[in-house]
Amino acid sequence: MVLLPEGFGLPPLPHLVGLLVAVAFVAAGIARRRPTVTDRHVVAFAPWMAVGSCLHVLYVVGGLPAAVRPLAGTPAVYLSVAAIAGATWLLIDVAAAGLDQPTDATPETKRVPATIAAVGVTALLPVVATALAVGSDAGALTPRWPAIALVVSIGVGALAWVGLVRLVPRASVTGGVGALAVLGHALDAVSTAVGVDVLGFSERTPLSRLIMEGAAALPTADLLGVGWLFILVKLTLVCGIVVLFVDYVEEDPTEGYLLLGFIAAVGLGPGAHNLLLFTVAGGA
């Protein structure tokens, strides 16, 4: 259990069974229908990745009703959002197929990702608004440093992606999903560094904490803090993973994009969680 983050725990048995049944039904539906998967489809789920992490912020700050609170813990929130997002994908795909003629695949291919993203944003906005309201009521809103972290993350992620494509041109094969993976992990890395070095938050993930402890032992700790090494390691790892996925995406785009999308979610989700938590929980 040492590799698991603090706070990791299964929900009560009734909630867990319900979640597993819901995920199983949705997974079976997707496997049976086999909807089209392109890089546009996977990128469209970016708002949904943020929905899960922001719901967990509400869990942390006590902003959820008791009846649904167990569904937003770790790891239950991942199953909850996966079931809802997957069911949404199926419904949208079925509806889009019914609107288009069998030979007219292009409108459907474009319509489905756009609708998935739009529904995801619609689901995300009230979650964020509720978290901000909770923070405001507690007098703990501190948006300045999270906003700075967001801007820096976008810049760092964009530079890393551009540099990767120039260094390894074939990395562009991964398309928007590859870029999302790099940007997502840049967001996680930079926001974590700001949280630890500036706002005084502690890192809950053991491996990440180990990297920062290593940076704390260096002579640069007093000048640069400990987060810079975490940023460097995270960006190096994700860029290497994107390069490794090039052949996979070329040989099997469906599986390649989906798995690389999971890599992107592992960065974007925690990054969005950090920004919202730091905003509503107070800090320097």
N, C-alpha and C positions, 0 to 999 in steps of 0.2 A: 504493500500500500504506500510505500515511501514515494513512489512516482506520481501519485495522485495529488491534485491540489487540495488545499484546506477547504473544508465545507462540502466535500464530495460525499454523497450519501443517497441511498435509494429512498424513494417516497414510500408511504404506507402501502401495504399489499393491495388493497382495492384500487388505488390510483395506478400502481405499477401494472397490474393486470389489465386495467382499462387502456392504458397507454400501449402496452404490447399488442393487444388485440387491434387497436386502431391502426398502429403502424403496420401490422401484418396485413390487414385488409387493404390499406392503401398500397403497400408494396405489391400485393397480389394483383391489384387493379392495374398498376403501372406495368408489371411484367406481362400481363395479358394483353394490354393495349399497345405497348411498346411505342409511346409517342416519340416524335422526332426530337433528336438531341443535337443541337449545334452549340457553338460557343455563345451565340446570342441567348439561347435558352438558359444556359448555366449562369451567365452574367446577370440575367434577369432576376435570379434568386438572391442577388446581393442585398436588397432590402429585407428579405426574409431572414438572412443571416443576422442582420442587425435586430430584427424583431425578437429573436430568441435571447440575445445578449441583453437587450434593454428590458425584457420581461424579468430577467434574472436580477437586474438592478432594482426593480420594484420589489422583488422577493427580499433582497438584502435590506432595503430601507423600510420594509413593512408596509408597502403600498398596495398589497393585494388582499382580497377577501380570503377568509380562512378556508373556505371550501375549495378554492382553486390554487391556493398558495403552494401546496405540495407539487403541483404540476410545473412550477417555475424554478425548482431547485436544480442543483447539479447532481446527476446528468438528466433528470426528468425533462427539463426545459428543451433539450435537444430533440427528444422523442415527441414532445408536444408540438413543437413548431414543424418538425419533419412531417408529422401526420397531417397537420392543417395545410402546409404548403404543398405537400404531395397531392392531397385531395383537391386543392385549388387547381393545380396543374392539370389533373385529369378532367375536371369539369370544363376548364377553359379549352383544353384540347378537343374534347367531344363537341363543345359548342362551335368552335372554329371549323371543325371538319364538316359540321352540318350546314354551315353557311357557304362553303366553297364547293365548286364542282370538282369531281375527282381528278380532272386534268389540271386544275388551277392550284398548284401547290404553293406558289410564291406568296400570295396574300396570307395564307394560313401560317406559313413559316414565320412571317414577319409579325402577324397579329398576336400569336400566342406569347412570344417573349415580352412584347410590349404590355400585354394585359397582365401577365404574371407580375411584372415589375410594378405596374400601376396598383394592383391589389395589395402587393407587398408594402408599398409606400402608404397606402390607405390604412393598413393595419399598424404600421410603425408609428404614424403621427400621434394617435391617441395614447399609445404607450409612453412615448417620449413626453408628451404634454402632461400626463399623469405624474410621471417621475419629477418633472420640473415643478409641478404644483406641490408635491410632497416636500421637495427641497425648499421651496419658497415658504411654505407654512412653518418649516423648521428653522427658517432664517439661515439656511446653509448654502445658498446658491453662490458658487464661485466659478463663473464661466471663463474668466480671463485666460488661465493657463490651459484648460482644455481646448479653447479656441486656438491658442498658439500652437499646441501640440497637433491639432488637426491640420493647420496650414503647413507646418513643418513636415508632417507626415506625407502630405500630398506632394510637396516638393522633393523630398528624399525618395519617395516611391517612384515618382516620375523619372528622376535622374537615374535611379537604379535600373528601371525598365529600359530606358533609352540606351544606357551603357551596356546592358546585357545584350540587347539586339544588335548593337554595333560590334560587340566583342564576339558574339555567337549569332550570326544572322539567322540561322535556322530556328532560333528561339521564337521568332515571329510566327512560326507555324501554330503555336499554342493560342494565338489570337488574343481576344479579349479576356479569356480565362487566365492565361498566363500573366497578363498585365494586372488583372484583379488579384491574383495570388501575391504578386510582388507588392502592390499597393496595400493589400490587406495586412501583410506581415510588417510592412513599414509602419502602418498605423498602430499595430500592436506594440512594436518595438519602441517607437518614439513616445507613445502615450505611457507605456510602462516606465520608461526612463524619466519622463517628467513627473510621474506619480511618485517614484522613489526618490529622485534627486531633489525635486523642488517642493512637492506637496507633502512629503513625509509618509506616504503610504508604504506598506510592506508588500513584497511579492509573495503570492500564495503558492506558486508552482515551484516544486523543489528544484527541477533542473534549471529554471530561469534564475532562481535564487542562488544556485551554485555558481553560475556564470558571474553574477554580480558580486558575490563574495570573492571571486578571483580578481575582479577589477578593483575591489576595495583593498586588496593586498598590494596593488601596484603603486609606484611612486606618484602616478598621475591622479590618484583618487581625490586629493585635496583640491586640485585644480579643475579636473574634468568630471568628477563624480564617478558613479559606478555604472550608469546606464549606457554609456557610449559603447562599451564592449558588447552588451546585449544587442544593441542595434546592429553592430557590425556582424555578429554571429548570425542573427536572424536573417539579415539580408543576404549574407553569403549562402546560407543553407537554402533559402527559398529560391534564389537564382539557380543554384545547382540542381534543385529538384525540378524546376521548370525545364532546364536543359535535358535532364533525364527523361522527361515526359515527351520530348519532341517525337521520337520514334513511335512511342505508344499512340500519340494522337494521330500520326500519319497512318498507322496500321489499323487502328480501331478507334475512330473519332468518338463514337458514343461512349465507350468505357473510359477512354483517355480524358475527354472533357469532364465527365462526371467525377472521376477520381481527382483530377486537378482542381475541380470546383470544391471538393472536400478540403483539399489543402488550402485553398483560398479562404474557406469558411473558418478554418482553424486559426487564421490570422485576423480576418475582418471581424469575426464575432467578438473575440476578446478585446480587440481594439475599440470597437464601438462601446462595449461594456465599460472599458476604462474611462472613455471620454464622458459618458453620461454619469457614471458613479462619481468621478472627480467633480463634476459640475454640481451634483445635488447633495453630496456628502460633505462638502466643505474642504478647505485646504488653505495653503498659504496664499 
